[in-house]
Amino acid sequence: MFKKICETCKNEFEVVLCRLKKAKFCSRSCYFVSPEIRKKRSGIMKAMWQDSRYSENMSKAHIGYIPTNLEWLKTYSKSEEGKKRNAAAHRGLKKSFEERQEISKRQSGSKHWNWKTDRTLIKKDDRRRDDPCYKQWRKAVWIRDNFRCRIANSDCEGRIEAHHIIGWAISKNLRYEINNGITLCHAHHPKKRAEEKRLTPIFMELVTASK
């Protein structure tokens, strides 16, 4: 946690790292009392009320006006069918076993929208996030780096992530090697392959220095 000063009440408050740059107020009340925010909100409301369509619609809403394209709603809600449906919805009435079984038959097998006749076309990703080995490797990398981004500068922002220095798909033998991992924040995590290749030597040096 990091400490900042509220711009409205001038009191000190704590904030997490990812909110360090954006956090300006200690509470919502201080946010709405702030002169800058009040001026901004008043300008928005003024622009809205100057729009004739907005003021006209608000006036109609206050007197209970229903637009012509929703006239069917009056008759539907008063019909017997509408009353039964509304009552069932309020009671949380569930479908019977026979109805659920019928729906399941209509949507199973080749009738399903995502059905694939050729099963070889299904791509299998062997990197499962719930894999115990992967979780153990990630935790070991974080513990070694003290749960902090190794590129510690003013640009650090967001959650920490365990990054594979040599890619997951490139070498299967190094997938769960601790020295092949480095802790990075979301801002410093490479977004593209070219950037990842360019930063690989730098990541290797940082891991070697931490041994």
C-alpha positions as CSV (number, residue, x, y, z in Angstrom):
1,M,0.0,0.0,0.0
2,F,1.1,3.5,-0.8
3,K,0.1,6.8,0.8
4,K,-1.3,9.9,-1.0
5,I,-2.9,13.2,0.0
6,C,-6.6,13.8,-0.8
7,E,-7.1,16.8,-3.0
8,T,-10.3,17.9,-1.2
9,C,-9.9,17.2,2.5
10,K,-6.1,17.1,2.5
11,N,-6.1,13.9,4.6
12,E,-3.7,11.0,4.0
13,F,-5.1,7.8,2.6
14,E,-3.7,4.5,1.4
15,V,-3.9,3.2,-2.2
16,V,-2.7,0.1,-4.0
17,L,0.1,0.3,-6.6
18,C,-2.2,0.0,-9.7
19,R,-4.2,3.0,-8.5
20,L,-1.2,5.2,-7.5
21,K,-1.3,7.5,-10.5
22,K,-5.1,7.8,-10.8
23,A,-6.2,8.1,-7.2
24,K,-6.9,11.7,-6.1
25,F,-9.6,11.4,-3.5
26,C,-10.0,9.4,-0.3
27,S,-13.7,8.8,-0.7
28,R,-16.7,9.3,-3.0
29,S,-17.9,12.3,-0.9
30,C,-14.6,14.1,-1.4
31,Y,-14.8,13.2,-5.1
32,F,-18.2,14.9,-5.6
33,V,-17.4,17.9,-3.4
34,S,-14.3,18.7,-5.4
35,P,-14.7,22.0,-7.4
36,E,-13.2,20.5,-10.5
37,I,-15.6,17.5,-10.6
38,R,-18.6,19.7,-9.7
39,K,-17.8,22.1,-12.5
40,K,-17.5,19.2,-14.9
41,R,-20.8,17.6,-13.8
42,S,-22.7,20.9,-14.0
43,G,-21.4,21.5,-17.6
44,I,-22.6,18.0,-18.6
45,M,-26.0,18.5,-17.1
46,K,-26.3,22.0,-18.6
47,A,-25.5,20.6,-22.1
48,M,-28.1,17.8,-21.6
49,W,-30.9,20.2,-20.5
50,Q,-30.1,22.5,-23.4
51,D,-30.9,19.6,-25.8
52,S,-34.6,19.8,-26.4
53,R,-35.0,16.1,-26.9
54,Y,-33.6,15.2,-23.5
55,S,-35.8,17.8,-21.6
56,E,-38.9,16.7,-23.6
57,N,-38.3,13.0,-22.8
58,M,-37.7,13.7,-19.1
59,S,-41.0,15.7,-18.9
60,K,-42.9,12.8,-20.5
61,A,-41.3,10.3,-18.2
62,H,-42.5,12.3,-15.1
63,I,-46.1,12.3,-16.2
64,G,-46.1,8.5,-17.0
65,Y,-46.0,8.8,-20.8
66,I,-45.5,5.5,-22.7
67,P,-44.2,5.8,-26.3
68,T,-46.4,4.6,-29.1
69,N,-43.9,1.7,-30.0
70,L,-44.5,0.3,-26.5
71,E,-48.3,0.4,-26.5
72,W,-48.4,-3.4,-26.8
73,L,-46.9,-3.6,-23.3
74,K,-50.2,-2.3,-21.8
75,T,-52.3,-5.0,-23.4
76,Y,-49.7,-7.8,-22.9
77,S,-49.2,-7.2,-19.2
78,K,-53.0,-7.2,-18.6
79,S,-53.7,-10.4,-20.5
80,E,-54.0,-13.8,-18.8
81,E,-50.9,-15.1,-20.5
82,G,-48.9,-12.0,-19.4
83,K,-50.1,-12.3,-15.8
84,K,-49.1,-16.0,-15.6
85,R,-45.6,-15.3,-17.0
86,N,-45.1,-12.4,-14.7
87,A,-46.2,-14.4,-11.7
88,A,-44.0,-17.3,-12.6
89,A,-41.0,-15.0,-13.0
90,H,-41.6,-13.4,-9.6
91,R,-41.8,-16.8,-7.9
92,G,-38.7,-18.0,-9.6
93,L,-40.6,-20.9,-11.1
94,K,-38.2,-23.4,-12.7
95,K,-38.8,-25.6,-15.8
96,S,-40.0,-29.1,-15.2
97,F,-37.7,-32.1,-15.7
98,E,-39.5,-33.1,-18.9
99,E,-39.1,-29.6,-20.3
100,R,-35.4,-29.5,-19.5
101,Q,-34.9,-32.9,-21.0
102,E,-36.6,-31.8,-24.2
103,I,-34.4,-28.7,-24.4
104,S,-31.3,-30.8,-23.9
105,K,-32.2,-33.2,-26.7
106,R,-32.8,-30.3,-29.1
107,Q,-29.3,-28.9,-28.4
108,S,-27.2,-32.0,-28.0
109,G,-24.9,-33.7,-30.5
110,S,-24.9,-32.5,-34.1
111,K,-27.8,-30.1,-33.3
112,H,-25.5,-27.9,-31.1
113,W,-24.4,-24.6,-32.6
114,N,-20.7,-25.4,-31.9
115,W,-20.7,-29.0,-33.2
116,K,-17.7,-30.0,-35.3
117,T,-18.0,-33.1,-37.5
118,D,-14.2,-33.4,-37.9
119,R,-12.8,-33.7,-34.4
120,T,-9.2,-33.3,-35.6
121,L,-9.9,-29.6,-36.2
122,I,-10.3,-29.0,-32.5
123,K,-7.2,-27.2,-31.2
124,K,-5.9,-28.4,-27.9
125,D,-4.0,-26.0,-25.7
126,D,-1.8,-28.0,-23.2
127,R,-1.2,-24.9,-21.1
128,R,-3.9,-25.2,-18.5
129,R,-4.1,-22.4,-16.0
130,D,-5.5,-24.8,-13.4
131,D,-2.6,-27.2,-13.9
132,P,-0.9,-27.8,-10.4
133,C,2.6,-27.9,-12.0
134,Y,2.0,-24.5,-13.6
135,K,0.6,-23.0,-10.4
136,Q,3.6,-24.3,-8.4
137,W,6.1,-22.9,-11.0
138,R,4.4,-19.5,-11.0
139,K,4.4,-19.3,-7.2
140,A,8.1,-20.3,-7.0
141,V,9.0,-17.5,-9.5
142,W,7.0,-14.9,-7.5
143,I,8.6,-16.0,-4.2
144,R,12.1,-15.8,-5.7
145,D,11.3,-12.2,-6.9
146,N,9.6,-11.2,-3.6
147,F,6.2,-10.7,-5.4
148,R,7.6,-7.6,-7.2
149,C,8.2,-6.7,-10.8
150,R,11.9,-7.1,-11.7
151,I,11.8,-3.9,-13.8
152,A,11.1,-1.7,-10.9
153,N,10.6,1.9,-12.2
154,S,7.9,4.6,-12.3
155,D,6.0,2.8,-15.2
156,C,5.1,-0.2,-13.1
157,E,1.3,-0.7,-13.0
158,G,-1.2,-3.5,-12.7
159,R,-1.0,-7.1,-11.4
160,I,2.1,-9.2,-11.4
161,E,2.6,-12.0,-13.9
162,A,5.0,-14.9,-14.2
163,H,6.6,-14.6,-17.7
164,H,8.4,-17.4,-19.6
165,I,11.7,-16.0,-20.8
166,I,12.0,-18.7,-23.4
167,G,8.5,-19.2,-24.8
168,W,6.1,-22.0,-23.7
169,A,5.8,-23.3,-27.2
170,I,9.5,-23.1,-28.1
171,S,11.0,-25.4,-25.4
172,K,8.9,-28.0,-23.6
173,N,11.8,-28.9,-21.3
174,L,12.0,-25.4,-19.8
175,R,8.3,-24.9,-19.2
176,Y,8.5,-25.5,-15.4
177,E,12.1,-24.4,-14.9
178,I,12.2,-21.6,-12.3
179,N,15.2,-19.9,-13.9
180,N,13.2,-19.6,-17.1
181,G,10.6,-17.4,-15.4
182,I,10.6,-13.8,-14.3
183,T,8.1,-11.7,-12.4
184,L,6.7,-8.7,-14.4
185,C,3.9,-6.2,-13.9
186,H,1.1,-5.9,-16.4
187,A,2.7,-2.8,-17.9
188,H,6.1,-4.4,-18.5
189,H,4.8,-7.7,-19.7
190,P,5.7,-8.0,-23.5
191,K,2.6,-7.7,-25.7
192,K,4.2,-8.8,-29.0
193,R,6.6,-11.6,-30.1
194,A,9.1,-9.1,-31.5
195,E,9.2,-7.3,-28.2
196,E,9.5,-10.5,-26.3
197,K,12.6,-11.6,-28.4
198,R,14.2,-8.2,-27.9
199,L,13.9,-8.3,-24.2
200,T,14.9,-11.9,-23.7
201,P,18.6,-11.2,-23.0
202,I,17.7,-8.4,-20.5
203,F,15.4,-10.8,-18.6
204,M,18.1,-13.5,-18.6
205,E,20.6,-11.0,-17.0
206,L,18.0,-10.0,-14.3
207,V,17.4,-13.6,-13.4
208,T,21.1,-14.5,-13.3
209,A,21.7,-11.5,-11.0
210,S,19.1,-12.7,-8.5
211,K,20.7,-16.1,-8.0
